[in-house]
């Protein structure tokens, strides 16, 4: 049983069946076959949490030395950790959870990965096939529940299908527009015996990965750039997914085109580059929003044009010719009318475009837009009061902009986007589409497992951190060098800001209490540090980076500090509020 959920198409699946091994091969269980199939896909890490329905799989893992299992303290955290692993490594992250509540706990993480196009394989336990549909103990229809938040999902009802399904799942998750694929594994299937082997090839009828782009279209893009006077490139998350960061840099420099990014596109273009104007959208910089509003050409690469990006649709870049390139045809003309919509791989298109020596006479435009960049982001420095933006700037200073930074969702997320100077892709991990509080710390765990060569920073808030703070023990168990920076302002800051600006300061249920985070960290055996002034913040950041293993830093910051700029709801991006007075 299977159904394909794709944002662009529904396809029929067909693949050659796995062949039986020779009679000399020892018969193995379905769980052992599953492990062999995962090894064939070069899986080296699984994030999970055991339970009754997946005991056969965990028993098979007991004898597998090639796969590291990371035991999280909650299934949601396991999926977020696999998500962080995938974003940093570029390979599908793998999660293993049990049936019933184990599977439902994973749903938020799956939806988060689906919205942000992250390749995941989610293995869920299920009751035996003869018990399905009988309201059995720890039974839920996770197959049906996740149809709308997976790129594809399966229930393995016959062990003979398992090698094919695993091969297909990894292929689907990592090709085209990446996304999560769920495989539901009934317990009796995992206990069944067979002499099957992993599938070696995959062929999925009707599954089209990347359409071929004609030379005429490439030439049309070139001519549009050459004729434009005020071009702007919008760099989305698709730049990193397609490995096109270097090609983007080459195009922007040769044609002298200003670049803005989406939240998910941060790091795709060096943030310290003279042509970079910052993030676009509701909390975008003055320079980015103004440039896009006045542009006569928009070259949008791998972005979704969602509401937080575009603002009021009718007023979005009203005078521009819009070219939109995306791997997923469903994103083209979905939210913003496009003049030239191209479904294709961004990396391939830019690779073919750059040798054409794309040059334009846009130097006055790029010089003018570079001047706008200095006006934002805005904050007021006050003696004796620690501003959250200052904390981010110090983190950037002492990691030299080379850390992998994971954030939760809220004001600290936007401050990090503005003030940390990311220089390469796959360095900024954040929940863009779903806006999931509790994402940052487990994602940092996955990042630390994927890449131990760089500093790992988790920037979070006092509200967000309490969503998944139990994962402190996971970081301790595996000695992960994650430096946690909690910006503690005593509020659910972004909601409070909206209530201040748009609801007459009617602060309803946004003041939040917290434990003593330093004492809390010590209870887990983690070094806990606290700062209330700029000099103290500088001191504890330097100290934390010298301590091996996880460190928790609590920064007591200004309570009612706001994120600026901000575009009021329902307004166009040129109507942004720059600071408290405007």
C-alpha positions in Angstrom: 0.0 0.0 0.0 1.4 3.4 -0.9 0.4 6.8 -2.0 2.6 9.6 -3.5 2.1 13.1 -2.2 4.0 15.6 -4.3 3.5 19.4 -4.5 3.7 19.1 -8.3 2.4 15.8 -9.4 1.0 12.4 -8.5 2.8 9.5 -10.1 2.6 5.8 -10.7 5.4 3.7 -9.3 7.1 0.8 -10.9 10.4 -0.8 -10.1 12.1 -4.1 -10.7 11.6 -6.6 -7.8 14.3 -7.5 -5.5 15.9 -10.8 -6.3 16.3 -13.7 -3.9 19.7 -14.5 -2.7 21.3 -17.8 -3.4 20.2 -20.8 -1.4 23.4 -20.5 0.5 22.3 -17.2 2.0 21.2 -17.3 5.6 17.6 -16.5 6.1 17.2 -13.1 7.9 14.3 -11.2 9.6 12.6 -8.3 8.0 14.2 -6.0 10.6 17.7 -7.3 9.6 16.8 -6.8 5.9 15.8 -3.2 6.7 19.2 -2.6 8.3 20.9 -4.1 5.2 18.8 -1.8 3.0 19.8 1.3 5.1 23.5 0.3 4.9 23.1 0.0 1.1 21.9 3.7 1.1 25.0 4.6 3.1 23.1 5.5 6.3 25.5 6.2 9.1 23.2 7.7 11.7 19.6 7.2 13.0 17.9 9.5 15.4 15.2 7.7 17.3 13.3 6.5 20.4 12.4 2.8 20.9 9.0 1.3 21.7 7.1 -2.0 21.5 6.4 -2.0 17.8 10.0 -1.3 16.8 11.7 -3.7 19.2 12.6 -6.1 16.3 14.3 -3.2 14.5 16.2 -2.1 17.6 17.3 -5.8 18.1 18.7 -5.8 14.6 20.5 -2.5 15.3 22.2 -4.0 18.3 24.5 -6.0 16.1 25.0 -3.2 13.5 28.3 -1.4 14.2 28.1 0.8 11.0 25.1 2.8 12.1 25.2 5.2 15.1 21.9 5.5 16.9 21.2 8.8 18.6 18.7 8.3 21.5 16.8 11.6 21.9 14.3 12.2 24.7 11.3 12.9 22.5 10.2 11.8 19.0 9.7 15.4 17.9 13.3 16.1 18.8 14.4 13.0 16.9 12.8 14.3 13.7 14.2 17.8 14.2 17.7 16.4 14.8 17.4 14.3 11.6 16.3 17.5 9.9 19.4 19.4 11.1 21.6 16.5 10.1 20.1 16.6 6.6 20.4 20.4 6.2 24.1 20.3 7.1 25.2 17.1 5.3 23.0 17.3 2.3 22.0 13.7 2.8 18.6 12.4 3.9 18.3 12.3 7.7 16.8 9.1 9.2 14.4 8.8 12.1 13.1 5.7 13.8 10.1 5.9 16.1 7.5 3.5 17.5 3.8 3.2 16.7 0.9 5.3 18.1 2.1 8.2 20.2 5.7 7.7 19.0 4.5 8.3 15.4 2.1 11.2 16.3 4.9 12.9 18.3 6.9 13.0 15.1 4.2 14.8 13.0 5.4 18.3 13.8 8.9 17.5 12.8 7.7 15.9 9.5 5.5 18.9 8.7 8.4 21.2 9.4 10.7 19.3 7.0 8.0 19.2 4.4 7.5 23.0 4.5 11.3 23.6 4.2 12.0 20.9 1.6 14.3 18.8 3.8 15.1 15.2 2.8 14.1 12.8 5.6 13.3 9.1 5.9 10.9 8.5 8.8 10.6 4.9 9.9 7.5 4.3 12.1 6.6 1.1 13.9 3.1 -0.3 13.4 1.0 -3.0 15.0 0.9 -6.3 13.2 -1.0 -6.3 9.9 -3.8 -8.5 11.4 -4.4 -5.9 14.1 -4.5 -2.9 11.8 -7.9 -1.2 11.9 -9.0 -2.8 15.2 -8.1 0.1 17.5 -5.2 -2.0 18.8 -2.9 -0.9 21.5 -0.7 2.0 20.2 -2.3 1.9 16.8 -2.8 5.0 14.7 -3.2 5.5 11.0 0.0 7.4 10.6 0.0 6.7 6.9 -3.2 8.6 6.5 -2.3 11.3 9.0 0.9 12.2 7.1 -0.3 12.1 3.5 -0.5 15.9 3.3 2.9 16.5 5.0 5.1 14.0 3.2 6.4 13.9 -0.3 5.6 10.2 -0.3 4.6 7.6 2.2 4.3 3.8 2.4 2.9 1.0 4.5 4.9 -2.2 4.1 2.3 -5.0 3.9 4.5 -7.6 2.3 8.2 -8.2 3.2 9.0 -8.7 -0.5 8.2 -5.0 -1.1 10.6 -3.7 1.5 13.9 -3.5 -0.6 12.0 -1.7 -3.3 10.3 0.7 -0.9 13.6 1.6 0.8 15.3 2.3 -2.5 12.4 4.4 -3.8 12.1 6.3 -0.5 15.7 7.5 -0.5 15.5 8.4 -4.2 12.2 10.4 -3.8 13.4 12.1 -0.6 16.6 13.4 -2.2 15.8 14.1 -5.8 13.7 16.9 -7.4 12.4 19.1 -4.6 13.6 17.2 -1.5 11.2 16.3 1.2 10.2 13.7 3.9 9.2 10.2 3.1 7.5 8.0 5.7 7.6 4.2 5.8 5.2 2.4 8.2 6.6 -0.9 9.3 4.1 -3.5 10.9 5.8 -5.5 13.6 5.0 -8.9 12.1 6.6 -7.9 8.8 9.7 -7.0 10.7 9.7 -10.4 12.4 9.1 -12.3 9.1 11.9 -14.4 7.6 13.3 -14.0 4.1 16.4 -14.4 1.9 15.9 -11.1 0.1 18.7 -8.5 -0.5 18.7 -4.7 -0.9 17.6 -3.3 -4.2 20.4 -2.1 -6.4 18.4 0.0 -8.9 15.4 2.2 -8.9 13.0 3.1 -11.7 9.9 5.1 -10.9 7.5 5.4 -13.8 6.2 8.9 -14.2 8.5 10.4 -11.6 10.3 13.3 -13.3 13.2 14.8 -11.5 14.5 17.7 -13.5 13.0 19.0 -16.8 15.5 19.9 -19.6 15.8 23.6 -20.1 16.2 24.8 -23.7 19.1 27.1 -24.9 16.4 29.6 -25.9 15.3 30.0 -22.3 18.8 30.5 -21.1 19.4 33.1 -23.8 16.1 34.8 -22.8 17.3 35.1 -19.2 20.6 36.6 -20.4 18.9 39.2 -22.6 16.5 40.2 -19.7 19.5 40.8 -17.4 21.4 42.8 -20.1 18.5 45.1 -20.8 17.6 45.7 -17.2 18.5 48.9 -15.4 17.5 47.9 -11.9 17.8 44.1 -11.6 17.6 42.2 -8.3 18.3 38.6 -7.5 16.2 36.9 -4.9 18.1 33.9 -3.5 15.9 31.3 -1.8 16.6 28.0 -0.1 16.8 26.3 -3.5 20.3 27.7 -4.0 21.7 25.6 -1.2 19.6 22.5 -2.2 21.0 22.7 -5.8 24.5 23.5 -4.7 24.4 26.7 -6.8 26.0 29.2 -4.3 29.3 29.6 -6.3 27.4 30.0 -9.6 25.1 32.6 -8.0 28.2 34.6 -6.7 29.7 34.5 -10.2 26.5 35.7 -11.9 26.0 38.6 -9.4 29.6 39.8 -9.6 29.8 39.6 -13.4 26.5 41.4 -13.9 26.8 43.6 -10.8 23.3 42.6 -9.7 22.2 43.3 -6.0 21.2 40.2 -4.1 18.5 39.8 -1.5 17.7 36.5 0.3 14.7 34.8 1.8 15.0 33.6 5.4 15.8 30.1 4.0 18.3 31.5 1.5 20.5 33.1 4.1 24.1 31.9 3.6 23.5 31.2 -0.1 25.3 34.5 -0.8 28.0 35.9 1.5 26.3 38.3 3.8 29.4 40.6 4.0 29.5 41.0 0.2 29.0 44.6 -1.1 26.2 43.4 -3.4 24.2 41.7 -0.6 21.3 43.8 0.7 20.0 41.5 3.3 16.8 39.6 3.9 13.6 40.4 2.1 10.0 40.4 3.5 8.1 41.2 6.6 11.3 41.5 8.7 13.6 42.3 5.8 16.1 45.1 5.7 15.2 48.5 4.3 17.7 48.0 1.5 16.3 44.7 0.4 12.6 45.7 0.5 13.3 49.0 -1.2 15.4 47.4 -4.0 12.8 44.8 -4.8 10.0 47.4 -4.7 11.8 49.6 -7.3 13.4 46.8 -9.4 12.6 46.5 -13.1 13.8 42.9 -13.2 13.4 40.2 -10.5 15.4 37.0 -10.9 13.9 34.7 -8.2 15.9 31.6 -7.6 14.4 28.7 -5.5 12.0 30.8 -3.4 8.2 30.3 -2.7 6.9 33.9 -2.7 5.0 33.1 0.5 3.1 35.8 2.4 5.9 36.7 4.7 8.1 37.3 1.7 5.8 39.2 -0.6 3.6 41.2 1.8 0.6 42.7 0.0 0.5 40.7 -3.3 -0.8 43.5 -5.5 1.9 45.9 -4.4 4.9 43.4 -4.6 7.6 44.8 -6.9 4.9 46.4 -9.2 7.2 47.6 -12.0 9.4 44.5 -12.5 9.6 41.8 -15.1 9.6 38.6 -13.0 11.6 35.5 -13.8 11.0 32.6 -11.4 13.1 29.5 -11.4 12.1 26.6 -9.2 12.5 22.8 -9.2 8.8 22.4 -8.3 6.4 23.5 -11.0 3.6 23.9 -8.4 5.4 27.0 -7.0 5.4 28.9 -10.3 2.5 31.4 -10.5 1.1 30.1 -7.2 1.3 33.3 -5.2 2.8 36.0 -7.5 2.1 36.4 -11.2 5.3 35.5 -13.1 6.3 36.7 -16.5 8.8 33.9 -17.2 8.2 30.8 -15.2 10.9 28.1 -15.5 10.8 24.7 -13.9 14.4 23.4 -13.6 17.5 22.9 -11.5 19.0 26.3 -10.5 22.5 25.0 -10.4 22.3 23.7 -14.0 20.7 26.8 -15.3 23.2 29.2 -13.7 26.1 26.9 -14.8 24.9 27.3 -18.4 24.1 31.0 -18.1 27.5 32.2 -16.6 29.7 31.2 -19.6 27.6 33.5 -21.7 29.4 36.5 -20.1 26.3 38.0 -18.7 27.1 41.7 -18.1 24.9 44.7 -17.7 25.3 48.4 -17.2 23.9 48.4 -13.7 26.8 49.9 -11.8 24.9 53.1 -10.7 22.1 50.9 -9.4 24.3 48.6 -7.4 26.2 51.6 -5.9 22.9 53.3 -5.0 21.4 50.2 -3.3 24.6 49.6 -1.3 24.1 52.9 0.4 20.7 51.9 1.6 22.0 48.9 3.4 23.5 50.9 6.3 20.2 52.3 7.5 19.0 49.0 9.0 18.5 46.9 11.1 17.8 49.4 13.9 18.2 49.1 17.7 18.9 51.5 20.5 22.0 50.9 22.6 21.5 51.8 26.3 24.2 51.9 29.0 23.9 49.0 31.4 21.3 47.2 29.4 22.2 44.2 27.2 20.6 44.2 23.8 19.9 40.9 22.1 21.3 42.1 18.8 24.6 42.8 20.6 24.7 39.2 21.8 24.4 37.9 18.2 27.1 40.3 17.0 29.4 38.9 19.7 28.7 35.4 18.7 29.6 36.3 15.2 32.8 38.0 16.3 34.1 35.2 18.4 33.2 32.4 15.9 34.5 34.6 13.0 31.2 34.0 11.2 32.1 30.3 10.6 29.7 28.6 13.0 26.7 26.5 12.1 23.8 28.3 13.8 20.5 26.8 14.6 17.6 29.0 15.9 14.2 28.6 17.2 11.4 30.8 16.1 10.7 34.4 17.2 12.5 37.6 17.6 15.9 35.9 18.2 15.5 34.1 14.9 15.2 37.4 13.0 18.0 39.1 15.0 20.2 36.2 14.1 19.3 36.5 10.4 20.3 40.1 10.5 23.3 40.2 12.7 25.2 36.9 12.2 27.4 37.2 9.1 26.9 33.9 7.3 29.4 33.3 4.5 28.4 29.9 3.2 25.3 27.8 2.6 24.1 25.1 5.0 25.2 27.2 8.0 21.8 28.7 9.1 19.3 26.2 10.3 15.8 27.6 11.1 12.2 26.7 10.7 11.0 28.9 7.8 7.7 27.6 6.6 6.1 26.1 9.7 7.7 28.4 12.3 8.3 25.7 14.8 9.3 26.7 18.4 11.4 24.0 19.8 13.2 23.3 16.5 16.5 24.9 17.2 18.2 22.8 19.9 17.4 19.4 18.4 18.4 20.7 15.0 21.7 21.8 16.5 22.1 18.2 17.8 21.7 16.9 14.3 24.1 19.5 13.0 26.8 18.5 15.6 26.5 14.9 14.6 26.8 15.8 10.9 29.7 18.1 11.1 32.1 18.2 14.1 34.6 20.5 12.5 32.9 23.8 13.1 31.4 25.6 16.1 27.7 24.7 16.7 25.6 27.5 18.1 21.9 27.3 19.1 20.3 30.7 19.5 17.0 30.4 21.3 14.5 32.3 23.5 13.3 31.6 27.0 10.0 30.4 25.5 11.3 28.3 22.6 14.0 26.6 24.7 11.4 25.2 27.1 9.7 23.4 24.2 12.5 20.8 24.0 14.9 21.5 26.8 14.9 17.8 27.8 17.3 17.2 24.9 20.1 18.6 27.1 20.6 15.0 28.2 21.1 13.9 24.6 23.8 16.5 24.1 25.5 15.4 27.3 25.3 11.7 26.4 27.1 12.1 23.1 29.4 14.9 24.2 28.1 17.3 21.5 29.9 20.7 21.6 26.7 22.8 21.2 26.8 26.3 22.7 23.3 27.3 23.7 22.6 31.0 23.7 19.3 31.8 25.5 18.1 35.4 25.0 15.9 35.7 28.1 13.5 38.6 27.9 10.7 37.1 30.0 8.3 37.2 27.1 7.1 35.3 24.1 8.8 38.2 22.3 7.4 38.2 18.8 3.8 37.8 20.0 4.3 40.5 22.6 5.7 42.8 19.9 2.6 42.3 17.8 0.4 43.0 20.8 2.4 46.2 21.4 2.3 47.5 17.9 -1.1 46.3 16.6 -3.2 45.5 19.7 -2.7 48.6 21.9 -0.2 46.8 24.3 -2.8 44.4 25.5 -0.3 41.8 26.6 -2.4 38.6 26.8 -0.6 35.4 28.0 2.8 36.4 26.7 4.8 36.9 29.9 6.5 33.6 30.6 8.4 32.4 33.6 11.5 30.2 33.3 13.6 28.0 35.6 17.0 29.2 36.7 18.7 28.1 33.5 22.2 28.1 34.9 21.1 25.8 37.8 19.1 23.7 35.3 22.2 23.2 33.1 24.3 22.1 36.1 21.7 19.5 37.0 22.5 17.9 33.6 26.2 18.2 34.1 26.5 21.1 31.7 28.4 24.3 32.3 25.9 27.2 32.9 26.9 30.8 32.4 24.9 34.0 32.8 25.4 37.6 31.5 23.5 40.8 32.1 25.8 43.4 30.6 27.7 43.7 27.3 31.1 43.0 29.0 29.7 40.0 30.8 28.3 38.7 27.5 31.6 39.0 25.8 33.4 37.2 28.7 31.0 34.2 28.8 31.0 33.7 25.1 34.8 33.5 25.0 34.7 31.1 27.9 32.0 28.9 26.4 33.8 28.5 23.2 36.8 27.2 25.1 34.9 24.6 27.1 34.5 21.2 25.4 31.0 19.7 25.1 27.7 21.5 25.6 27.5 24.9 27.3 24.4 26.9 28.2 24.7 30.7 28.2 21.8 32.7 29.5 21.7 36.4 28.5 19.3 38.6 30.4 18.3 41.1 27.7 16.1 44.1 27.4 12.5 43.0 27.9 10.7 45.1 25.3 13.2 45.2 22.5 11.5 44.9 19.2 12.5 43.5 15.8 12.8 46.2 13.1 12.0 46.7 10.3 8.6 45.1 10.4 5.9 45.3 7.7 2.4 45.6 9.3 0.1 42.8 8.4 -1.7 43.4 5.1 0.7 46.1 4.0 3.1 46.1 1.1 6.8 45.7 1.8 7.5 49.4 1.1 5.4 50.4 4.1 7.8 48.9 6.7 8.1 50.4 10.1 11.8 51.2 10.6 11.9 51.9 14.4 9.8 53.0 17.3 9.3 56.5 16.0 8.2 55.8 12.4 
